[in-house]
């Protein structure tokens, strides 16, 4: 196939995605849907009710169908009293693969060995601008109309330098973006999507607590959560999308559950589940805290199924967390840590340069 023909086909696919991604019907649906108002957080008592949405992924061929699904899960969470609703990783990308013409046939061809390594990166570049526009429109409307804070999982954002990044977003009850956090550590297929790893850990001071929202694999590394904790984070949001047909809860504990035991915070783990284009997403969404603070196994609430949609609800006592932190029996030597870490990274860099990595 000629380069010129390739370019024509790509342009046609991009135009088709834009056409399918028109927002009119979604806008009409969101304008007509009924909304209950979320209870404002009681900042004086420093208690907040949070919801982790275990989102059942499937392909949505239109923004209107996607908006209906996101509305239904947000409405369920708000009806349960949630003041902060947390969605999973790539909720703004994987379900919207349904906007790509012929995506199921392409996926089947790839599974049978007829695809090529660059296909996923091409699809990412074609879909990302439209999918992120749809995603942001939907969650800005939902947060504003319900009057609720929404940590809307993540989408593939096109950055100002033209790179593509797996970006988590936080929307306030007025519908405006309160912050965003790019993913720093990749796993599996992300290496083939043409994404750029980036981002300092950010902490956002909000009426529902001081929030940090590194994404999925970021929590496999203790340093990520520790940095957020040292910056003042009280609630670690962990949007995830794990492709793993052989799901194991104990393997999942390497995520935010382990991190809050080391760096005392609450953790909210929202998982994507279901089977999409041959990808088995599995997980049990949970809300966790330090064992010494919340008791038992450190789990405040956990979804039962690992492959079906659910909403997990728990109340976080931020005042108790703050008191607990004051009583910690140990205080890290920050000056020692700074010197040690600086020396370690110098050694790592020298080794990488020596080995040509």
Protein Blocks (a to p, Z undefined) as FASTA:
>chain_A
ZZklmmmmmmmmmmmmmmmmpcklmmmmmmmpccdddddddfknopacdddddddddddf
bfklmmmmmmmmmmmmmmnopabdcddehklmmmmmmmpghklmmmmmmmnopacfklmm
mmmmmmmmmmmmmmmmmmmmmmmmnopacdehiaddddfkopacdddddddfkopafbdc
ddfbdchjlmmnopaceddddddddfkbpadddehjlmmpmklmmmmmmnopabdcdddd
dddfbgcfklmmmmmmlmmmmmgcdddddddedjeehiacdddddddddfklngpnopab
dcfbfcbccdddddddfklmmmmmmmpcbdcdfklmmmmmmmmmmmmmmmmmmnoZZ
